[in-house]
Amino acid sequence: MISNRLRFSISLCVVLASVFAHPAEAKKEFVSRKTAEQKPLLGEGSVKQPNGIEIKDIKVGAGPALRLGQVAWIHYIGWILPGNKEFDNSIVRKRPFNLISGVGQLGRGIDEALRTMKEGGVRQVALPVELNFPKGSPLVKGFPPNSSLKYEVRLVHVGAKIPKSKLDSIPEEKEKEKEKEKAVAAPKSTQPAKGK
C-alpha cells in the first residue's frame, strides 16, 4: 500500500519532469494563458486602470466637466459579460437618471465612468461584479459567478436642474422619433380606386 506522501511525491516528480523536459512549451502555455487574461473587455482603445476597471471613450463631451459631488443626469445601459446580456437600460425608460457623482448610487462602475467626463460625452466601462457593488451587497447574488459588467454611460447634463429639452430623451432618440413622425404625417400616395 502506497502512502499519501509517496503518492504526492510521485505526482510532483512527474509534473516537474514534464516542465523541465519541455520548458519552451510550458512557458508558451503560461504566456498564452496570461495574455488571454489580459485581453481588454472593451476592445482596442480601452485603458485598464490599476484597480482593474477598464474605460473607453466613445465620444468626448464638449460641455462642462463633472466634478465630485455634483449632480449628473445620465443615460446608461448595463450588460453582463461574457455574453453581452443586457440587465438595465435607462434609455428604454426615456428619462435620464440623476445621481450625485462619487457617491456610488448605481455602483462603482458608473462612478468611475463619470469621473473626468464632460457633458455630452459617451464612455464605456467594464469591471468585475465584485468591484461594482459594495462588499456583501445582495445585488452581487443576482449575477453569475466570475462575471463582469459593462456599462455605456452618456452624461446628458451636469447640474441640479435639467433643461426640459434634455429631460425627455437623448438626441439620437429624438431624431429617430422626428423621422417616425414625418413618415406617419407624410401623405400617402393617392391612386384612384379601381372601378367596378
C-alpha positions as CSV (number, residue, x, y, z in Angstrom):
1,M,0.0,0.0,0.0
2,I,1.4,3.4,-1.0
3,S,1.1,6.3,1.5
4,N,-0.3,9.7,0.6
5,R,3.1,11.3,1.0
6,L,4.6,8.9,-1.5
7,R,1.7,9.5,-4.0
8,F,2.2,13.2,-3.7
9,S,5.9,13.0,-4.2
10,I,5.5,10.8,-7.3
11,S,2.9,13.3,-8.8
12,L,5.2,16.2,-8.1
13,C,8.1,14.5,-9.8
14,V,6.0,13.7,-12.9
15,V,4.9,17.4,-13.1
16,L,8.4,18.7,-12.7
17,A,9.8,16.3,-15.1
18,S,7.3,17.3,-17.8
19,V,8.1,21.0,-17.2
20,F,11.9,20.5,-17.3
21,A,11.7,18.2,-20.3
22,H,9.7,20.7,-22.3
23,P,10.4,24.1,-20.8
24,A,9.6,26.1,-24.0
25,E,6.2,24.6,-24.3
26,A,5.4,25.1,-20.6
27,K,6.5,28.8,-21.0
28,K,4.4,29.1,-24.2
29,E,1.3,27.8,-22.4
30,F,1.9,30.1,-19.4
31,V,2.3,33.2,-21.7
32,S,-0.8,32.3,-23.8
33,R,-2.9,31.9,-20.6
34,K,-1.6,35.2,-19.2
35,T,-2.3,37.2,-22.4
36,A,-5.8,35.7,-22.6
37,E,-6.4,37.0,-19.1
38,Q,-5.2,40.5,-20.1
39,K,-7.3,40.8,-23.2
40,P,-9.3,44.0,-22.9
41,L,-13.1,43.5,-22.4
42,L,-13.8,46.8,-24.3
43,G,-11.5,46.2,-27.3
44,E,-8.9,48.5,-28.7
45,G,-8.6,52.0,-27.3
46,S,-9.6,51.0,-23.8
47,V,-7.4,51.8,-20.8
48,K,-7.2,49.4,-17.8
49,Q,-6.7,51.2,-14.6
50,P,-4.6,49.7,-11.7
51,N,-7.8,49.0,-9.8
52,G,-8.9,46.6,-12.6
53,I,-11.5,48.8,-14.1
54,E,-11.4,49.3,-17.9
55,I,-12.5,52.5,-19.5
56,K,-13.0,53.5,-23.2
57,D,-14.2,56.9,-24.5
58,I,-16.7,56.6,-27.4
59,K,-17.4,60.4,-27.6
60,V,-15.6,63.1,-25.7
61,G,-18.1,65.7,-24.5
62,A,-17.8,69.4,-25.2
63,G,-19.8,70.7,-22.2
64,P,-18.7,71.4,-18.6
65,A,-16.7,68.7,-16.7
66,L,-18.4,66.8,-13.9
67,R,-16.8,67.3,-10.5
68,L,-17.1,65.2,-7.4
69,G,-20.3,65.8,-5.5
70,Q,-22.1,67.4,-8.5
71,V,-25.5,66.2,-9.8
72,A,-25.2,64.3,-13.0
73,W,-28.0,63.4,-15.3
74,I,-27.1,60.3,-17.3
75,H,-28.4,57.6,-19.6
76,Y,-26.8,54.2,-19.2
77,I,-27.1,50.6,-20.5
78,G,-25.6,47.7,-18.4
79,W,-24.6,44.3,-19.8
80,I,-23.3,41.1,-18.1
81,L,-20.1,39.7,-19.6
82,P,-19.5,37.2,-21.2
83,G,-22.5,37.2,-23.4
84,N,-23.5,40.8,-23.5
85,K,-26.8,40.1,-21.8
86,E,-28.5,43.5,-21.0
87,F,-29.6,43.8,-17.4
88,D,-30.5,47.5,-17.2
89,N,-31.3,50.4,-19.6
90,S,-32.4,53.9,-18.7
91,I,-32.9,54.8,-22.4
92,V,-35.9,52.4,-22.6
93,R,-37.4,54.4,-19.7
94,K,-36.9,57.6,-21.8
95,R,-35.8,59.5,-18.7
96,P,-32.2,60.3,-17.7
97,F,-31.2,59.1,-14.2
98,N,-29.9,61.7,-11.8
99,L,-27.2,61.0,-9.2
100,I,-24.6,62.7,-7.2
101,S,-21.2,61.9,-8.6
102,G,-18.8,59.9,-6.4
103,V,-21.5,58.5,-4.0
104,G,-21.9,55.1,-5.8
105,Q,-25.7,55.2,-6.2
106,L,-25.5,52.9,-9.2
107,G,-22.3,51.2,-8.3
108,R,-18.6,51.9,-8.6
109,G,-18.5,51.3,-12.4
110,I,-20.8,54.2,-13.3
111,D,-18.9,56.5,-10.8
112,E,-15.6,55.5,-12.5
113,A,-17.1,56.1,-15.9
114,L,-18.3,59.6,-14.9
115,R,-15.0,60.6,-13.4
116,T,-13.4,63.2,-15.7
117,M,-16.3,63.1,-18.2
118,K,-17.7,66.3,-19.8
119,E,-21.3,66.9,-20.6
120,G,-22.3,65.3,-23.9
121,G,-19.7,62.6,-23.6
122,V,-20.2,58.8,-24.0
123,R,-18.0,56.3,-22.2
124,Q,-17.9,52.6,-21.7
125,V,-16.6,50.9,-18.5
126,A,-16.0,47.2,-17.7
127,L,-15.3,45.7,-14.3
128,P,-15.8,42.5,-12.3
129,V,-19.2,42.4,-10.5
130,E,-17.4,42.3,-7.1
131,L,-15.8,45.7,-7.8
132,N,-19.0,47.3,-8.8
133,F,-21.0,46.7,-5.7
134,P,-20.0,47.1,-2.0
135,K,-18.7,44.0,-0.3
136,G,-21.6,41.9,1.0
137,S,-24.2,43.6,-1.2
138,P,-27.2,41.5,-2.1
139,L,-27.0,42.8,-5.6
140,V,-23.9,40.6,-6.3
141,K,-26.0,37.5,-5.9
142,G,-28.1,38.3,-9.0
143,F,-25.1,37.9,-11.3
144,P,-23.3,34.8,-12.4
145,P,-20.0,34.0,-10.5
146,N,-16.8,35.4,-12.1
147,S,-18.8,37.6,-14.4
148,S,-18.0,41.2,-15.4
149,L,-20.3,44.2,-16.0
150,K,-20.1,46.5,-18.9
151,Y,-21.8,49.9,-18.9
152,E,-22.2,52.6,-21.6
153,V,-22.8,55.9,-19.9
154,R,-23.9,59.2,-21.6
155,L,-23.5,62.3,-19.5
156,V,-26.7,64.2,-20.6
157,H,-26.4,67.2,-18.2
158,V,-24.3,68.5,-15.3
159,G,-26.3,70.4,-12.6
160,A,-29.1,70.2,-10.2
161,K,-31.8,71.3,-12.7
162,I,-32.0,69.8,-16.1
163,P,-33.5,71.7,-19.0
164,K,-36.7,70.3,-20.3
165,S,-35.2,69.8,-23.8
166,K,-32.7,67.3,-22.2
167,L,-35.1,65.6,-19.9
168,D,-37.2,63.8,-22.5
169,S,-34.7,61.7,-24.3
170,I,-31.2,61.5,-25.8
171,P,-30.5,63.5,-29.0
172,E,-30.3,60.4,-31.2
173,E,-33.6,59.1,-29.9
174,K,-35.2,62.5,-30.6
175,E,-34.0,62.4,-34.2
176,K,-35.5,58.9,-34.7
177,E,-38.8,60.0,-33.2
178,K,-38.9,63.0,-35.5
179,E,-38.3,60.7,-38.5
180,K,-41.1,58.4,-37.4
181,E,-43.5,61.4,-37.1
182,K,-42.6,62.6,-40.5
183,A,-43.2,59.2,-42.0
184,V,-46.6,59.0,-40.4
185,A,-47.5,62.5,-41.3
186,A,-46.4,62.2,-44.9
187,P,-49.3,62.0,-47.4
188,K,-49.9,58.5,-48.7
189,S,-49.9,58.2,-52.5
190,T,-53.3,58.8,-53.9
191,Q,-54.0,56.3,-56.6
192,P,-57.5,56.2,-58.0
193,A,-59.5,53.3,-56.7
194,K,-60.1,50.6,-59.2
195,G,-63.6,50.8,-60.6
196,K,-66.1,48.0,-60.9
